[in-house]
Amino acid sequence: MPRPSKRLEQLSAAIFSEMANRKREVAQTRRVYDLSIGSPDQQPERTLLEALAAAVEKPGAFGYALSEGTAAFRAEVAQWYQYRFGVELNPDGEIHSLMGSQDGLAHFALAWTDPGDLVLVPDPGYPIYAGSVHLAGATPYFMPLKAERGFLPDLAAIPQEAAKQAKFMILNYPNNPVSAVATVAFFEEVVEFARRHDIIVVHDLAYSEMAFDGYKPPSFLQAPGAKEVGIEFNSFSKSFNMAGCRIAYVVGNAEIIKPLAIVKSNVDYGVFLPVQEMAVAAMREDRLSGGRNSVSGLYQERRDVLLAELAKAGWVIEPPKATMFVWAPVPTGWTSHEFALALLEEAGVVVIPGSAFGAEGEGYVRIALVQDREVLREAAASIASSGILQRKKDA
């Protein structure tokens, strides 16, 4: 039988598969607390379920949908971006629907790169960033995200030759996995860098509505001139508990979106029409209520409970300002992989080693806040009683 494509060798599913397999083995003999994958555990609001149910009953609901999204969907995205960020968007050209933001991110490199092109990719980063580049036959140039810089890339440290070859740069704030945030001032630096080197900026804003302590993440498009050089992805998965609905969108520069739209029109159709109506209801309700049903409060409570309990056990972690993740440094003497496996096998707690997200993720694990507060307390207690945090601590 022929061999599969060599491109698959560059994809980083191995650690995720390993943790899932180990989890199944451990679960046969003890309670397991799964804090690994960022899949929301809550239902969408009742009004959104009702909007979906009503839309399913409409004539034509099960027909093909246009790839760019319905006019109503695009108009509501424009209104929501104006309400939330003060950013003006033209629904015709500057907004395009997607089957989840990963869909758009996965296809963008196909639309914009050729073999030999370079793409500036954060390290650590969400796996599809580098994965999409490999699938397109291009080459990632990894930008280290260091704690001492607030996990922001050092644009001045990018070699001139790499900047010259790069077609686009991927950014993600609030960030998965490191849960760092960025300011509009940083985005202004990015715009200047992109102009200087003729680079497209691709910003992933999937966690825009999952922030804590009154913090409101900005849009990249709020930076002056951002729409001239870039685009932004946003999603309903985390903000509205609609992960399984597979709906998101890309906004920004129409000429940058257009090649992605061409790829999309050749590989699929648009998002299921009733799901688009549900998304319209979500944005409209959020806009008109001033964010009354925001998911932020729930995840802030979970963050506070987990970090307080872990601190009692001796694991002190910097509280994240946003996302559904905690980026936690591992105790001295452990690698990320070793520590994640020990947590699973000895405490029954599943997390993802930071090395799964790139070489710069070594020394950390990612913990997902995807269980209720009592389960998080139990997970922290299990970690404490296992004695893992003290072992090798001074090695």
C-alpha positions as CSV (number, residue, x, y, z in Angstrom):
1,M,0.0,0.0,0.0
2,P,1.3,3.5,-0.7
3,R,2.5,5.7,2.2
4,P,0.5,8.7,3.4
5,S,1.8,12.2,2.8
6,K,5.0,13.2,4.5
7,R,3.1,16.4,5.6
8,L,1.4,14.3,8.3
9,E,4.8,13.8,10.0
10,Q,4.9,17.5,10.9
11,L,1.5,17.5,12.7
12,S,1.6,17.4,16.5
13,A,-1.1,15.0,17.5
14,A,1.2,12.4,19.2
15,I,1.2,13.9,22.7
16,F,-2.6,14.5,22.7
17,S,-3.2,10.9,21.6
18,E,-0.8,9.6,24.2
19,M,-2.6,11.5,27.0
20,A,-6.0,10.3,25.8
21,N,-4.8,6.7,25.7
22,R,-3.2,6.9,29.2
23,K,-6.4,8.5,30.5
24,R,-8.4,5.5,29.3
25,E,-6.0,3.1,31.1
26,V,-6.0,5.1,34.3
27,A,-9.8,5.5,34.3
28,Q,-10.2,1.7,34.7
29,T,-8.8,1.8,38.2
30,R,-9.4,5.3,39.6
31,R,-11.3,8.5,39.3
32,V,-10.0,10.8,36.6
33,Y,-10.3,14.6,36.4
34,D,-10.0,15.6,32.8
35,L,-8.6,19.2,32.5
36,S,-6.9,18.7,29.2
37,I,-9.0,19.8,26.2
38,G,-10.6,23.2,26.0
39,S,-14.2,22.1,25.3
40,P,-16.8,24.1,27.1
41,D,-18.9,22.0,29.5
42,Q,-21.9,24.4,29.6
43,Q,-25.0,24.6,27.4
44,P,-25.8,27.7,25.3
45,E,-28.4,30.0,26.7
46,R,-32.0,28.8,26.5
47,T,-32.8,31.7,24.1
48,L,-30.2,30.5,21.7
49,L,-31.4,26.9,21.8
50,E,-34.9,28.2,21.1
51,A,-33.6,30.3,18.1
52,L,-31.9,27.2,16.7
53,A,-35.0,25.0,17.2
54,A,-37.2,27.6,15.4
55,A,-34.7,28.0,12.6
56,V,-34.7,24.2,11.9
57,E,-38.4,24.3,11.2
58,K,-38.2,27.0,8.5
59,P,-38.6,26.0,4.9
60,G,-35.3,25.8,3.1
61,A,-33.3,25.4,6.4
62,F,-31.6,22.3,5.1
63,G,-30.4,23.7,1.8
64,Y,-26.9,24.7,0.8
65,A,-25.6,27.9,2.5
66,L,-23.4,30.3,0.7
67,S,-19.8,30.1,1.9
68,E,-19.6,33.8,3.0
69,G,-22.5,33.5,5.3
70,T,-26.0,35.0,5.1
71,A,-26.5,38.7,4.8
72,A,-28.1,38.7,8.3
73,F,-25.2,36.9,9.8
74,R,-22.6,39.3,8.3
75,A,-24.7,42.4,9.2
76,E,-24.9,41.2,12.8
77,V,-21.1,40.6,13.0
78,A,-20.6,44.1,11.8
79,Q,-22.9,45.5,14.4
80,W,-21.3,43.4,17.2
81,Y,-17.8,44.5,16.2
82,Q,-18.9,48.1,16.3
83,Y,-20.6,47.6,19.8
84,R,-17.7,45.5,21.3
85,F,-14.6,47.1,19.8
86,G,-15.7,50.3,18.0
87,V,-14.4,48.8,14.7
88,E,-16.4,49.5,11.5
89,L,-16.7,46.6,9.0
90,N,-18.3,46.3,5.6
91,P,-20.5,43.2,5.7
92,D,-19.8,42.8,1.9
93,G,-16.2,41.7,1.7
94,E,-14.8,42.4,5.1
95,I,-16.7,39.5,6.8
96,H,-16.8,35.9,5.9
97,S,-18.3,33.0,7.9
98,L,-16.3,29.9,8.8
99,M,-16.9,26.4,10.1
100,G,-15.0,27.3,13.3
101,S,-11.9,29.5,13.4
102,Q,-9.7,26.4,13.1
103,D,-11.3,25.9,9.7
104,G,-10.2,29.4,8.5
105,L,-6.8,29.1,10.1
106,A,-6.2,25.7,8.5
107,H,-7.0,27.0,5.0
108,F,-5.4,30.4,5.2
109,A,-1.9,29.1,4.5
110,L,-3.2,27.2,1.5
111,A,-4.6,30.5,0.1
112,W,-1.5,32.6,0.7
113,T,1.7,30.5,0.7
114,D,3.8,28.5,-1.7
115,P,6.6,26.1,-1.0
116,G,9.6,28.1,0.1
117,D,7.6,30.8,1.8
118,L,8.0,31.5,5.5
119,V,5.3,32.2,8.1
120,L,6.0,33.7,11.5
121,V,4.4,31.4,14.1
122,P,4.2,31.8,17.9
123,D,6.0,29.2,20.0
124,P,4.3,28.0,22.1
125,G,1.2,28.1,20.0
126,Y,-2.1,26.4,19.2
127,P,-1.1,23.4,17.0
128,I,-3.0,24.4,13.9
129,Y,-0.8,27.5,13.5
130,A,2.3,25.5,12.6
131,G,0.2,22.6,11.3
132,S,-1.5,24.7,8.6
133,V,1.8,26.0,7.4
134,H,3.2,22.5,7.1
135,L,0.1,21.3,5.2
136,A,0.5,24.1,2.7
137,G,4.1,23.1,2.1
138,A,5.5,26.4,3.5
139,T,7.9,26.7,6.4
140,P,7.2,28.1,9.9
141,Y,9.6,30.5,11.6
142,F,9.0,30.2,15.3
143,M,8.8,33.4,17.4
144,P,9.6,32.5,21.0
145,L,7.0,33.6,23.6
146,K,8.9,34.2,26.8
147,A,7.6,34.8,30.3
148,E,10.0,37.8,30.8
149,R,8.3,39.6,27.9
150,G,4.8,38.8,29.0
151,F,4.7,36.1,26.3
152,L,4.7,38.7,23.5
153,P,7.0,38.0,20.5
154,D,10.1,40.2,20.3
155,L,9.6,41.7,16.9
156,A,13.0,43.3,16.9
157,A,14.7,39.9,17.3
158,I,13.2,38.5,14.1
159,P,16.0,38.3,11.5
160,Q,15.7,40.6,8.5
161,E,15.9,37.7,6.1
162,A,13.1,35.9,7.9
163,A,10.9,39.0,7.9
164,K,11.7,39.5,4.2
165,Q,10.6,36.0,3.3
166,A,7.6,35.8,5.5
167,K,4.1,36.0,3.9
168,F,2.2,36.4,7.1
169,M,2.5,36.5,10.9
170,I,0.1,34.6,13.3
171,L,-0.8,36.2,16.6
172,N,-3.3,35.1,19.3
173,Y,-4.3,37.2,22.2
174,P,-5.8,36.3,24.6
175,N,-3.5,33.4,24.0
176,N,-3.9,29.6,23.9
177,P,-2.0,28.0,25.6
178,V,-0.1,30.6,27.7
179,S,-3.2,32.8,28.6
180,A,-1.3,36.0,28.0
181,V,-2.9,39.2,26.8
182,A,-1.8,42.1,24.5
183,T,-2.5,45.8,24.4
184,V,-3.5,48.0,21.5
185,A,-0.1,49.6,21.9
186,F,1.5,46.3,21.1
187,F,-0.8,45.8,18.1
188,E,0.3,49.2,16.9
189,E,3.9,47.9,16.9
190,V,2.8,44.9,15.0
191,V,1.1,47.1,12.3
192,E,4.3,49.1,11.9
193,F,6.3,45.9,11.6
194,A,3.9,44.5,9.0
195,R,4.0,47.6,6.9
196,R,7.8,47.8,7.0
197,H,8.2,44.2,5.9
198,D,5.1,43.8,3.7
199,I,3.7,41.0,6.0
200,I,0.0,40.1,6.5
201,V,-1.1,39.9,10.1
202,V,-3.4,37.1,11.1
203,H,-4.9,37.5,14.6
204,D,-6.8,34.8,16.4
205,L,-9.3,36.4,18.9
206,A,-11.2,33.2,19.9
207,Y,-11.1,34.2,23.6
208,S,-12.3,37.8,23.3
209,E,-15.2,37.3,25.7
210,M,-13.5,35.0,28.2
211,A,-11.6,37.5,30.4
212,F,-11.5,38.3,34.1
213,D,-11.3,41.0,36.8
214,G,-13.0,43.5,34.5
215,Y,-10.5,43.1,31.7
216,K,-11.8,43.5,28.2
217,P,-9.5,42.1,25.5
218,P,-9.0,44.4,22.5
219,S,-9.3,43.6,18.9
220,F,-6.2,43.8,16.7
221,L,-8.3,45.9,14.3
222,Q,-8.5,48.6,17.0
223,A,-4.9,49.5,16.2
224,P,-4.7,52.4,13.6
225,G,-4.0,51.0,10.2
226,A,-4.6,47.4,11.2
227,K,-7.2,46.7,8.6
228,E,-4.7,47.8,5.9
229,V,-2.4,44.9,6.9
230,G,-4.4,42.2,8.5
231,I,-7.4,40.1,9.4
232,E,-8.9,38.7,12.6
233,F,-10.6,35.4,13.4
234,N,-13.3,35.1,16.1
235,S,-15.5,32.2,17.1
236,F,-18.7,31.4,18.9
237,S,-17.2,28.2,20.5
238,K,-15.9,29.7,23.7
239,S,-17.9,32.9,24.0
240,F,-21.3,31.3,23.6
241,N,-20.7,27.6,24.5
242,M,-21.3,26.7,20.8
243,A,-18.1,24.6,20.1
244,G,-20.0,21.8,18.5
245,C,-21.9,24.1,16.2
246,R,-18.8,24.9,14.2
247,I,-19.3,28.5,13.4
248,A,-16.9,31.4,13.4
249,Y,-15.9,34.2,11.1
250,V,-12.9,36.2,9.7
251,V,-13.0,40.0,9.5
252,G,-10.7,42.7,8.2
253,N,-9.0,43.5,4.9
254,A,-11.2,42.3,2.0
255,E,-8.3,41.7,-0.3
256,I,-6.7,39.4,2.3
257,I,-9.9,37.5,2.9
258,K,-10.6,37.0,-0.8
259,P,-8.1,34.2,-1.5
260,L,-9.3,32.4,1.7
261,A,-12.8,32.7,0.4
262,I,-11.8,31.2,-2.9
263,V,-10.3,28.2,-1.1
264,K,-13.4,27.8,1.0
265,S,-15.7,27.9,-2.0
266,N,-13.8,25.0,-3.5
267,V,-13.7,22.7,-0.5
268,D,-17.1,23.2,1.2
269,Y,-20.3,25.2,1.4
270,G,-21.4,27.6,4.2
271,V,-22.4,26.9,7.8
272,F,-25.8,25.2,8.4
273,L,-28.4,28.0,8.1
274,P,-30.1,27.3,11.5
275,V,-26.7,27.6,13.2
276,Q,-26.1,30.9,11.5
277,E,-29.5,32.1,12.9
278,M,-28.4,30.9,16.4
279,A,-25.2,32.8,16.0
280,V,-27.1,36.0,15.0
281,A,-29.3,35.6,18.1
282,A,-26.2,35.2,20.3
283,M,-24.6,38.4,19.0
284,R,-27.8,40.4,19.1
285,E,-28.6,39.3,22.7
286,D,-25.1,40.0,23.8
287,R,-25.1,43.4,22.2
288,L,-28.5,44.5,23.4
289,S,-27.9,43.2,27.0
290,G,-24.5,44.7,27.4
291,G,-22.9,41.2,27.9
292,R,-25.3,40.2,30.7
293,N,-24.8,36.5,29.9
294,S,-21.0,36.5,29.5
295,V,-19.2,33.3,30.3
296,S,-16.4,35.3,32.0
297,G,-17.9,35.1,35.5
298,L,-18.1,31.4,35.5
299,Y,-14.5,30.8,34.4
300,Q,-13.2,33.5,36.8
301,E,-14.8,31.6,39.7
302,R,-13.2,28.4,38.5
303,R,-9.8,30.0,38.1
304,D,-9.9,31.4,41.6
305,V,-11.0,28.2,43.2
306,L,-8.4,26.0,41.4
307,L,-5.5,28.4,42.0
308,A,-6.4,28.9,45.6
309,E,-6.5,25.2,46.3
310,L,-3.3,24.5,44.4
311,A,-1.6,27.3,46.3
312,K,-2.5,25.6,49.6
313,A,-0.8,22.5,48.2
314,G,2.4,24.5,47.4
315,W,1.8,25.1,43.7
316,V,1.6,28.9,43.3
317,I,0.5,30.0,39.8
318,E,0.1,33.4,38.3
319,P,-3.6,34.0,37.7
320,P,-4.4,34.5,34.0
321,K,-6.4,37.5,32.9
322,A,-8.2,35.6,30.2
323,T,-9.0,32.3,28.4
324,M,-10.2,29.1,29.9
325,F,-6.7,27.9,30.6
326,V,-4.0,28.1,33.3
327,W,-0.4,28.0,32.1
328,A,1.3,26.5,35.0
329,P,5.1,26.1,35.6
330,V,6.1,22.6,36.6
331,P,8.1,22.0,39.8
332,T,11.8,21.9,39.6
333,G,13.3,18.7,38.3
334,W,10.4,17.6,36.0
335,T,10.0,17.9,32.3
336,S,6.6,18.9,31.1
337,H,5.9,15.5,29.7
338,E,7.1,13.7,32.9
339,F,5.0,15.9,35.1
340,A,1.8,15.6,33.0
341,L,2.1,11.8,33.1
342,A,2.8,11.7,36.8
343,L,-0.3,13.9,37.4
344,L,-2.4,11.5,35.5
345,E,-1.1,8.3,36.9
346,E,-0.7,9.3,40.5
347,A,-3.3,12.0,41.0
348,G,-5.8,11.1,38.2
349,V,-5.6,14.6,36.7
350,V,-5.3,15.0,33.0
351,V,-3.4,18.1,31.7
352,I,-1.4,18.8,28.5
353,P,2.4,19.1,28.7
354,G,3.5,22.5,27.4
355,S,5.9,20.9,25.0
356,A,2.9,19.8,23.0
357,F,2.6,23.4,21.9
358,G,6.2,23.9,20.8
359,A,9.7,23.8,22.2
360,E,9.2,27.0,24.2
361,G,6.3,25.3,26.1
362,E,8.8,23.1,27.9
363,G,8.6,23.7,31.7
364,Y,4.8,24.2,31.8
365,V,1.6,22.4,31.6
366,R,-1.8,23.7,30.4
367,I,-4.8,23.2,32.6
368,A,-8.3,23.7,31.2
369,L,-11.0,25.1,33.5
370,V,-13.6,22.8,32.0
371,Q,-15.1,21.2,35.2
372,D,-17.2,22.8,37.9
373,R,-15.7,24.3,41.0
374,E,-16.3,21.2,43.2
375,V,-14.6,18.9,40.7
376,L,-11.7,21.4,40.5
377,R,-11.4,21.3,44.3
378,E,-11.3,17.5,44.2
379,A,-8.7,17.5,41.5
380,A,-6.5,19.9,43.5
381,A,-6.9,17.8,46.6
382,S,-5.9,14.7,44.6
383,I,-2.7,16.5,43.4
384,A,-1.9,17.6,47.0
385,S,-2.4,14.1,48.5
386,S,-0.3,12.5,45.8
387,G,2.9,14.2,47.0
388,I,3.9,15.0,43.4
389,L,4.5,18.7,44.1
390,Q,7.2,18.0,46.7
391,R,9.0,15.2,44.8
392,K,12.1,16.3,42.9
393,K,11.3,19.9,43.9
394,D,14.8,20.7,44.8
395,A,16.5,18.3,42.3
